[in-house]
Amino acid sequence: MAKGKTSTVFFCQSCGYESVKWMGQCPGCKGWNTFVEETVSKSPYKGAAGGTLAGAGGRQAKAVPAVLSEVTVHEEDKLATGIGELDRVLGGGIVQGSLTLVGGDPGIGKSTLLLQVCRNLSGNGHKVLYISGEESLTQIKMRADRIGHFSSQMYLLCETSLDEISEVIRSRKPEAVVIDSIQTMYNENVSAAPGSVSQVRESTGILLQLAKGLGVSIFIVGHVTKEGTVAGPRVLEHMVDTVLYFEGDKHASYRILRGVKNRFGSTNEIGVFEMREQGLKEVQNASEYMLNGRPENASGSVVACTMEGTRPLLVEIQALVCHSNFGIPRRQTIGTDFNRVNLLMAVLEKRLGLQLASCDAYVNITGGLKLSEPAIDLGIVIAVLSSFKNITIHPKLVAFGEVGLSGEVRAVSMARQRVAEVEKLGFDTCILPFVCAEDCGKNSRSNKIKIIGVRTVQDVMKYLFQG
């Protein structure tokens, strides 16, 4: 085969933007110093089936369009993973012929979760192929023994060549394939090193053709490093069907699986897992898990309700406000936006006349969650007021609502679902925006919960600290 011409191009490691010259700032993602130089072959690209995709006279088959009304969708096309939290994030299960990217920091538990999925699928009679480019067969076997017993439908392959992998997938015809990880795979038609932007992109293109052409569900593991020396999975997000991210501290026991893209279900769904010696265990009641270990009779602590996709979640918000000994007070946040907390404290100073400019303030969202929904504004405000006045909030109280610059408490979405979750977990008081209070009160399942509607932060102040 005649060798194609080679040329040098520059790729952005964050978004995959291609340029013929080096640039300090990427025009695509606006990132600085993200361009790397790579050598790319100009030979015709060949897909997983071996046929040339480009070229005027190289077509081997004609594409036939299908009538949309004649396309049928069956619910049984989705494979249940046996892990309820993962099935909900995926949109009900694994869709046949889908390509799913699982990203996260090294050591967070991506390989462990996918190995548990392989165990459940193979145990139900589905043929599964686990391909690793990082571990040997012995290493995978040692990790699998900690998880449990695997059936004879589970196959292992240690290989990094996409040509060999494609041949094995076509001959074995598995129903599900796991690629661990995409940064170790390489395509011989691309001259760049494994893990580079061009190699990762071309390798994913081959896997995409295999998934759609053969109807195989493929999971791709992608590593994310802070240094940015390895092409992260953000380059691939536009190519795959579903993008899942594993979050959490690898030194802690909790893990949060978040869906940020899903062509087969809703986005921003989360699944909560607990890392144990036998693997990851799903947490059925995430709200109760997040509130476990709350302090008693401590000021600066309040429970707020946030929505993660279609799932209401109760979290504890902690605040510590004390007078500063320095000219410039310290402000620090964990799990929420730093600038948002500063804005809310400025609202309290202006609308309530509190002297917070000379105080250090620390706000923490417990459980390791990172929340950006405006509905937690009211919880942050109450926590800051409780710590500043050193007054304990009733432990069975929950608050949610968006706070504006004028001090008004604005409506939030899905208020009924939030109140239902609050009532289900045994809380007896709920502070929420006034425009949502009447509707939620009518739809309450019982009279055991007291619903309090507030219009401004002044109403919150009167009810909690002057009533």
N, C-alpha and C positions, 0 to 999 in steps of 0.2 A: 504494500500500500504506500502510495506516495505521501511524503510528509507535507503537511500544510505549512504555510508561512507563519512565522511567530512575530509578535509585536509586544511592546511594553505599554501597559495601561496602569492607571491608578484607580483603586477601589476604596470606598469609604467603609471602614470596619463596622460602623453602626447601622447604616441603612443600605449599603451595597451600591451607592451611586458611583457611576463609572465616568472617568475623565481621562483625556489624553495627556493631561499635564497635572502636576501636583498643585493643590490649592490649600491654603491655610484653613479656610472654613468651607465645610460641605454645603453646597447649595440646596441639597435635599433635606437634611435633618438639622442644619445650622450648627453642627458640632465642629469643634476646633481640633486640629492636628489628628484627624482620624484617617487620613489617606495613607495607603501603603502601595508600594510598587510591586506589580506582578507581571509575569510573562504569560501571554495567552496565545494558544495555537489557533490558527485560522482554518483548520481542517473542518470539513462538513461534520455537523453534529449528528450522531447516531443515537437513536433511542434505545430503550431496553429491549425492544423486539429485534434489533439489529438492522433495521431499515433506515435509510437516510431520510431525515425529515425535511431538509432544505434541498433546493435544486429544482429547476423547472422540469427536467425529464426524469427525475428519480422517483416518482410516485409509483407505488406498487398497488395501491387500492384506492378506490374512490370513496369519499366520505358521503354517507347517506343521512340526511336530516330526519329526525323523528317528529311525529305529530305530538304536541304537548298533551292533548286530551287523551291520547292513547297510552301515555306513560303511567304505569301503576306503581303505587307505593304501598308496601306492606309493613306493618309494625314489626313483624317477625324478622325483618331485615336487620334489626338492631340486636346485637349480642349483649346480654347482661354480663357484666364483669364479676358479679358476686360481691361487689363493694358498693353499698348504697350511696355513699357520699360521692364516689367517682361517677356512678351512673347519673346522678342528678346534675353534676357539673357538665358531663358530656351531652346532656339532653335526653336521657333515657337509656343510654347504652352505646355500644360501639356500632357505628354505621358501616355497612359493608362497602368496601372500596374507599374508605376515608383515610386521610393522611393527618395524623395528629402529632403536634410538637409539644414535648414536655420539657420545659426549661427550669433552671434553678441553679443555685450555687453548688459547687462540688461538695459532696457529703451530706446533702440535705435530705436524701431518701428517694431520688427519682428511680434508680435501678431497683431498689427494694420494692417500691410500689408496683412497678411494671412486672417484676418477677412474681408478685402475689397475684396480679391479674392473669399471668400465664398459668399459674397453678390452678386458679379457678376455672379458666377456660378449658384447659386440658382435662381437668377432672370431669367436665361436662361433655367430654367426647369431641371437642374441637381440636383440630391439629394446629399446634402453635410452634413457631420457630423463633428462637431467641438468638440474635446475632450480636456478638460482642467484639469490639476492636480494642478493648482496654484490658480485659481479664482473660485468664486461661480457663479451660474447662474445669480444672480443679478448684480454682477460686470461686467460680459460679456454683459448683456443686457444694462447697462448704457453706456458702450463703443460703443456698436452697435448703440445706438440711436444717437450718435454723427456722425456716419458714414453715416447713411441713413436708408431707409426702406428695410427690409428683407422679402423675400417671405416665403411661407409655406414649401418649400423644404429644409429649413435650420434647422438642428437639433443640439441641445446642449447636452453634457454629461459631468458631473463632476465625474471623476473616475480615479484611479491610478492603479488598478489591471489589468494586461494584460489578465488574464483569462476572466474577465467580459467584457473588451473591445473587445476581440476577438469574444466573443459570440454575442455582439451587432452588430459588423461589419458583421458577417455571416448572422444574421437574418434580418438586415435592408437593406443590400446590397447597400450602398451608392457608388456614383461614385468617390467622393473625400473625404479624411479624413485628418484632421489636428490634430496633437498630440502636445500639448503645456503644458509642455515641456518633453523631453525624460528623463531629470534628476529626474522627479517626479514619473516615472513609475517603477513598480516592478513586478518581476516574482516570484511566490511562490516557484518554484523549486530551486531558488538561495537564499542562506541564507544571502548574503551580504545586506547591507542597500541600500535604493534607492539613486541613484546618484553615486554609486561606479562604478568602471570600469567594473566589472563583470556584475552588474545589467544592466548598460547601453548597454553593448555589447549583452547580452542575450535578452534583451527587443527588441533591434533593429533587432535581428535575427528573432524573432516572427513576427514583423511588416513586415519584408522582405518577409516572407513566405505568409503572408496575401495579400500583394501587388501583388506578382507574381502568387499566386494560384487563387485569386478571381478577378484579373484584376482591383484592386482598386488603385487609385493614392493617395499616402500618403505623407503628408508633416510633417517633424519632426523639431521641434524647439529645438535648443541646445544653452545653455548659455555658455559664455566664461568669466571667471573671471581672474584677474591678479594674485590673490593669488594662483590659481591652486588647491584649496581645493575641487572643484567639477570637475568630469571627463568631459573634454571639448569635443567638437565634432570631434576633430582630431582623436579620437579613432575610429570613425565611418566612416571616409572618404572612406576607402577601401570597405565598405559594401554597401553604397548607390549608386544610379545612378547619382545624381546631388548634388553638394555642392555649396550653395550660402552664401556669407558673406555680412552682413550689416556693412558699415563703416561710419565714421563721428562722429562729436561731438554731443552728445545728447542734449547739451545746444544750439546748432545752428539749423538752419532751414533746412539745406541740409542733404540728406542721399544718399549714393552711394551703390548700390547693385552690387556685383561683383561675377561672376561665375568662380570658380577655378577648377571645375571638371564637365564635362557634357558628358554623353555617347550618347546624342542625338543631339549635336550641338557643336559649337566652344566654346573653353574656353577663359577666360580673357575678356569676354564681360562685360560691365557695364551698369547699369541703374541709372539714376539720378532722385531723388525724392525731393520734398520739403514738410516738415512737417507743416501742417496747423491744425486749430482747428477741421476741419471735417475729418482729416486723412491725408494720404500721397497723394500728387498730383504729377504726373509724369511731368518731365521737357522735353519738346519735343526738343528744341534746346539747348543742353547742353553747346555747345561752347559759345553761346551768354550769357547764364546764368553765366558761369564761368568768363567771361570778364566784367560782369556788375559792374560798380563802379570803373573802372580804373582811376588812377590819370592822370591829364593833365599837360604837361610840367614838368614832374618829371624825374630826372635822375635815372638810375638803374632799369628801368622797360622795359620789352620787351615781346612780345607774341611769344610763341613757339607752335609747333604742335606735338602732340604725338598720338600714336595709342593705343586704348583700344580694343583689339580683332580685329574686322573688322571695327571699328568706329574711324575716325579721330576726335581728340578733341583739340581745341585751349585753351591754358591756359596762364595765365600771370605769368612770373617769375620776382621776385623782388630781388634786391641785394643792400646791404648797405655796403660800404667800407669806412672806416675812419682810421686815424692814431691812434695807440694805445698808451695809457699812461702807460702801464705795460710792463714788460720785455718779457712776453709771450703773444702774441696777442690772442684774442678770435676768435673762429670760431664756427658758429652755423647754422644749417640747419633745415628747416621745410618742410616736404613733399618730400625730396630727400635724397640720400645717402650722409652722412657726408664725408666719405673717398673719394667719387667721386669728390666732390667740392674741397677738398684739392689737389687732383691730377690735376684738371683743373687749379687751381691757380698756381701750380708749373710749369705747361706747359707755362702759360703766363709769369711767371718770367724768365724762361729759353729761350723761343723763342722770346719774345718781349722785354726783358730787363726791365720789370716793377718791381718796388720795393714794392712788396706786403707782404714781410716777416714781416714788421713792422706795418701792418694794421690789424685792426679788420674787419672781414667779416661775414655778415649775409645774407643767401639766403633763400627765402620763395617761395613756390609754392602756389598761392592763390586758394581759393575754397575748401580747405580741402583734395585735392587729394594727394596720395602717389605715386610718379612716379619713376620708376627704368629703363625706356627705355633709351638707350644711345643716342637716337635722340634728347634729350633735352640738350645735351652737348653744342651745339652751342648757344642756348638761354641763358644758364648760363654764358658762356664766354662773350657774348655781354652785359648782365646785369651787370657783374662785371666790365667790361671795362667802361661802361657808368657811373657807380657810381664812379669809381676811377678817371675818368677824368671830372666828373660832367658835362657831355654833354647829352642832351636829345635825345632819339631815336625817329625817326619818328613814330607817333602813328599808321600808317597804314602799318607797317612793321612786317613781320613774319619770323622767322628763325627756321630751324631744320637741324640737322646733327650730326654725331658722331665725336668727336675730339680725335685723337690719341696722344701718348706721344711725337711724333715728331712734333706736331702742325698741322698735316694734317687733313683735313675734309673728312671723309669717308662716303661712300654711306649708305643709310638706306632703309629699305623695304617700299613698297607701297607709293612711292613718288608721283605718279599720284593722288592717292586719297587724299593725304595731300594738294596738290596744288589746287585740285578741291574744297576742304572745305575752303581753304583760299580765293579763288576767290568768292565763294558763299556768304561769310560773308562780302564782300566789301573791303577787303584789297588790296592795289595796288602794294606792293613790297614784294617779297619773296626771302630770302637768303637761299640757299641750296647747297649741295655738287655739285661740277662741273660735276661729272659723271652722275648725275641725271638731270641736268639743261636742256640739249638739248632735252631729251626725254619728259620732262614735258612741255617744250615750244611748241613742236609740237602738244601736245594733249590738250593744253589750249583751253577752250571754247570760249575765246574772247581775244582781245589784250589789255584789261583793266588792266592786271596785269604784272608787270615787274619782270622777273625772272633773278636772279643774281647767277651765279655759282662761288663758291670759292673753291680753292684747299687747302689753309692753313689759319691759324689764322692771318698771315701777310696780306693776301688779305682782310680779314674782317676788320682789323685795317685800311688799306688804304682806303677802300670804305666808312666806317662810320665816321672816325675821321680825315682823311687827304685828303679826296676828296673835 
